[in-house]
Amino acid sequence: MKTAWLLVGAIFVAVVTRDASAQAYPSKPIRLIVPFPPGGGTDILARVIAVPVSESFGQTVVVDNRPGAGGAIGAEMTVRAEPDGYTLILVSSSYTATSAYQKLPYDPVNDITPIVLIGTTGLVMSVHPSVPVKSVAELIADAKANPGKLNYASVGVGSVTHLMFEYFKLQTKVNIVHVPYKGGGPALNAVVGGEVQLTAISLVPTIPHLRAGRLRAIAITSDKRSTLLPDVPTISETVPGFEVIHWYGMWGPKGMPRNIVARWNKEVAKGLLTDKMKVQMTGEGLDPGGGPPEQLRQIITRDVEKWRRVVREARIV
């Protein structure tokens, strides 16, 4: 009986200590991990978000770039961190693609605490001007007439671009060849230089090439057209049901206190309404998020399941 009471007392003290710590949050700087090098979309969004949140919290939010393994290094660091709200991560949709492609030492859905969806957009499917196709229908027809002739550039094996094209191939029964590059910049340059014929990269780095005539946009992967490229149709207008959403979101280690999650969710959602963030979001072609944490969990769950199915059916190894 004495041992039982001691155990109850220990649990009570632990709960009270945890709650008191959560009430005092934050009492020290917060680390926001970005699992990619500086300068990319994820990094830029993290730094824009960090400013108003730091001001609101009265503590510095330090952006910590931890690139490698398609984002898996930074993700594992966050999963293994104490769930006290002092180590969080900002990821993109590549998180789910990497999780589906690689065998990881953590569960991408159940070992995290979702916080907030930041925004969504699509990838732009574009071709070199010399490629004689101006639509998805023409691309499909050309690929079927010349199987294995067209090559597509991805930002790496297991990336969203890679799995998106494999999904496209499954849906349309075409044969186009994968050529992986180390990042979006090299992939775009490869198409601009004529090394490969097509790719699908996010809006911001693609649009300057479109405006200069170095690339031709034929479709966007989202379920609706982009306000930045209103004349570019969605792939689903030709291939019904096809949809690949590129998104950004924030999560922390499993077991974070609910009030800390709620506060971060509120502060990030509020930050999305600032003029600076509106400019950033518009420039990225992002539709703002800001919904409840469960919204992000549903997106992650959906995409991990989708990409695992694509990896399996396309026999990607």
C-alpha positions in Angstrom: 0.0 0.0 0.0 2.8 2.4 0.9 4.5 1.7 -2.5 1.2 2.4 -4.3 0.8 5.7 -2.5 4.3 6.7 -3.3 3.7 5.9 -7.0 0.5 8.0 -7.0 2.4 10.8 -5.3 5.2 10.7 -7.9 2.7 10.8 -10.8 0.9 13.7 -9.1 4.1 15.7 -8.7 5.1 14.9 -12.3 1.8 16.1 -13.7 1.8 19.3 -11.5 5.4 20.0 -12.5 4.6 19.5 -16.2 1.5 21.7 -16.0 3.4 24.5 -14.1 6.1 24.3 -16.8 3.5 24.6 -19.5 1.9 27.6 -17.8 5.3 29.4 -17.6 6.0 28.7 -21.3 8.1 30.0 -22.9 10.9 30.7 -20.4 13.8 30.3 -22.8 14.5 30.5 -26.6 12.7 28.0 -28.9 14.4 26.1 -31.6 12.5 25.8 -34.9 14.2 23.2 -37.1 14.2 23.5 -40.9 15.2 20.2 -42.4 16.6 21.9 -45.6 19.5 24.3 -46.4 18.9 28.1 -46.0 17.2 29.9 -48.9 14.4 27.5 -49.8 10.7 28.0 -49.4 10.6 26.1 -46.0 13.5 28.2 -44.6 12.0 31.5 -45.8 8.6 30.8 -44.3 10.2 29.7 -41.0 12.1 33.0 -40.7 9.1 35.1 -41.6 7.0 33.3 -39.0 9.7 33.4 -36.3 9.6 37.2 -36.1 6.0 37.9 -34.9 6.0 34.7 -32.8 9.2 35.8 -31.0 7.6 39.2 -30.3 4.4 37.7 -29.0 6.2 35.1 -26.8 8.9 37.4 -25.5 11.4 34.7 -26.4 13.6 34.3 -29.5 12.5 31.6 -32.0 15.8 30.4 -33.4 15.7 28.9 -36.9 18.0 25.9 -37.0 18.8 24.4 -40.5 19.4 20.7 -40.3 19.4 19.4 -43.9 20.0 15.9 -45.1 18.3 12.6 -46.2 15.4 14.4 -47.8 14.5 16.1 -44.5 14.6 13.0 -42.4 17.6 14.1 -40.3 15.8 17.2 -39.0 12.6 15.3 -38.6 14.2 12.6 -36.5 15.9 15.3 -34.3 12.5 16.7 -33.6 10.9 13.4 -32.9 13.6 12.6 -30.4 13.4 16.0 -28.6 11.7 16.6 -25.3 8.0 17.3 -25.9 8.2 20.6 -24.0 7.5 23.0 -26.8 11.1 24.1 -27.2 12.0 22.1 -30.3 9.6 22.2 -33.2 9.9 21.7 -37.0 8.6 23.4 -40.1 8.2 20.9 -43.0 6.8 20.8 -46.5 5.0 18.0 -48.3 8.4 16.4 -49.0 8.1 15.1 -45.4 5.4 12.6 -46.4 7.1 11.7 -49.6 10.4 10.9 -47.8 8.4 9.0 -45.1 6.8 6.8 -47.8 10.0 6.2 -49.7 12.5 5.6 -46.9 12.5 3.2 -44.0 12.7 5.6 -41.1 13.3 5.0 -37.4 10.1 6.8 -36.4 6.5 6.8 -37.4 5.7 9.9 -39.5 2.1 10.1 -38.2 2.0 8.7 -34.7 5.4 10.0 -33.4 4.5 13.6 -33.8 2.3 16.3 -32.4 0.7 18.3 -35.3 0.5 22.1 -34.7 -0.7 24.0 -37.7 -1.0 23.9 -41.5 0.7 27.0 -42.9 -0.3 26.9 -46.5 -1.0 24.9 -49.7 -0.2 25.3 -53.4 0.6 23.1 -56.4 3.7 22.2 -58.5 4.0 23.5 -62.0 4.5 20.9 -64.7 6.7 22.6 -67.4 8.6 21.6 -70.5 11.5 22.9 -72.5 10.2 25.1 -75.4 11.6 22.6 -78.0 9.2 19.9 -76.7 6.2 19.8 -79.1 3.5 19.6 -76.5 1.4 22.4 -75.1 -1.1 20.5 -72.9 -1.3 17.4 -70.7 -3.3 15.7 -73.4 -0.6 16.3 -75.9 2.1 15.2 -73.4 0.3 11.9 -72.9 -0.1 11.4 -76.6 3.5 12.1 -77.3 4.7 9.9 -74.5 2.6 7.0 -75.7 3.8 7.5 -79.3 7.4 7.6 -78.2 7.7 5.5 -75.0 10.9 6.1 -73.0 11.9 9.1 -75.1 10.8 11.9 -72.7 12.8 12.4 -69.5 11.6 14.3 -66.4 13.9 16.0 -63.8 13.1 15.6 -60.1 14.6 17.3 -57.1 15.9 13.9 -55.9 14.9 10.2 -55.5 11.9 9.9 -53.2 11.0 13.6 -53.5 7.5 14.9 -54.1 8.4 15.6 -57.8 9.6 12.0 -58.2 6.6 10.4 -56.7 4.2 12.9 -58.4 5.5 11.8 -61.8 5.3 8.2 -60.9 1.7 8.8 -59.8 1.1 10.5 -63.2 2.6 7.5 -65.0 0.3 5.1 -63.1 -2.7 7.2 -63.9 -2.0 7.7 -67.6 0.0 4.5 -68.5 2.8 6.5 -70.1 6.5 5.7 -70.1 8.7 8.7 -69.2 12.1 8.3 -67.6 13.2 9.7 -64.2 16.4 11.8 -64.0 17.1 12.9 -60.4 18.9 16.1 -59.5 20.0 17.5 -56.1 17.4 20.2 -55.6 14.9 22.3 -57.5 17.4 24.7 -58.9 19.5 22.0 -60.6 16.3 20.3 -61.9 15.0 23.5 -63.4 18.4 24.4 -65.0 18.5 20.9 -66.5 15.2 21.5 -68.3 16.2 25.0 -69.3 19.4 23.7 -70.7 17.7 20.9 -72.6 19.3 18.0 -70.7 15.8 16.7 -69.9 12.4 17.6 -71.3 10.1 18.3 -68.3 9.8 18.7 -64.6 7.3 19.9 -61.9 8.6 22.4 -59.4 7.0 24.9 -57.1 5.7 28.2 -58.5 8.3 30.8 -57.2 11.5 29.4 -58.9 9.5 28.3 -62.0 7.7 31.6 -62.9 10.8 33.6 -63.9 11.7 30.9 -66.5 8.1 30.9 -67.8 8.1 34.7 -68.2 11.5 34.6 -70.0 10.3 31.9 -72.4 12.9 29.4 -71.2 10.1 27.0 -70.1 6.5 26.4 -71.1 3.9 25.6 -68.4 1.4 23.0 -69.3 -0.4 22.2 -66.0 -0.4 22.6 -62.3 -0.8 19.7 -59.9 -3.3 21.2 -57.4 -7.1 20.7 -57.6 -7.6 24.3 -58.7 -5.8 26.8 -60.9 -3.2 29.2 -59.3 -4.0 32.9 -59.1 -0.4 33.5 -60.2 -0.9 31.4 -63.4 -4.7 31.6 -64.1 -4.3 30.4 -67.7 -2.5 27.3 -66.7 -4.9 24.4 -66.3 -4.8 21.7 -63.6 -3.8 18.2 -64.5 -7.2 17.0 -63.2 -8.9 18.9 -66.0 -7.4 16.2 -68.3 -6.8 13.3 -65.9 -9.9 13.3 -63.6 -9.0 12.8 -59.9 -5.3 13.7 -60.2 -4.2 15.9 -57.4 -0.9 16.6 -55.7 -0.9 19.3 -53.1 2.4 21.0 -52.0 2.0 22.2 -48.5 3.9 23.6 -45.5 3.1 22.8 -41.8 4.6 22.7 -38.3 4.7 19.9 -35.8 6.6 18.9 -32.6 7.5 15.7 -30.7 4.7 13.4 -29.6 3.2 14.3 -26.2 3.4 18.1 -26.2 1.1 19.8 -23.7 -2.2 20.8 -25.3 -2.0 24.4 -24.2 1.4 24.9 -25.8 0.1 23.4 -29.0 -3.0 25.6 -28.9 -0.9 28.7 -28.3 1.5 28.0 -31.2 -1.5 27.2 -33.4 -3.1 30.6 -32.5 0.1 32.6 -32.9 1.0 31.1 -36.3 -2.6 31.6 -37.6 -2.4 35.2 -36.4 1.0 35.6 -38.1 -0.5 34.5 -41.4 -2.7 37.6 -41.4 0.3 40.1 -41.1 1.1 42.2 -44.2 4.6 40.7 -44.5 3.2 37.1 -44.4 0.5 38.0 -46.9 3.1 39.3 -49.3 5.2 36.1 -48.8 2.2 33.8 -49.2 0.9 35.6 -52.3 4.4 35.5 -53.8 4.6 31.8 -53.2 1.2 31.2 -54.6 0.1 29.8 -51.3 -3.4 29.5 -50.0 -3.1 30.2 -46.2 -3.8 27.5 -43.7 -4.2 28.2 -40.0 -6.8 25.5 -39.2 -6.8 23.2 -36.1 -3.9 20.8 -35.5 -6.0 17.8 -36.5 -6.2 19.3 -40.1 -2.5 18.9 -40.5 -2.6 15.3 -39.1 -5.2 14.4 -41.6 -3.1 15.8 -44.5 0.0 14.0 -43.3 -1.9 10.7 -42.9 -3.5 11.0 -46.3 -0.3 11.8 -48.1 1.8 9.1 -46.4 -0.8 6.5 -47.4 -1.0 7.9 -50.9 2.8 7.9 -51.5 3.2 4.5 -50.0 0.7 3.2 -52.4 2.5 4.9 -55.3 5.9 3.5 -54.2 4.4 0.0 -54.0 2.4 0.1 -57.2 5.2 1.8 -59.2 7.7 -0.7 -57.7 10.1 2.1 -56.7 13.2 0.8 -55.0 
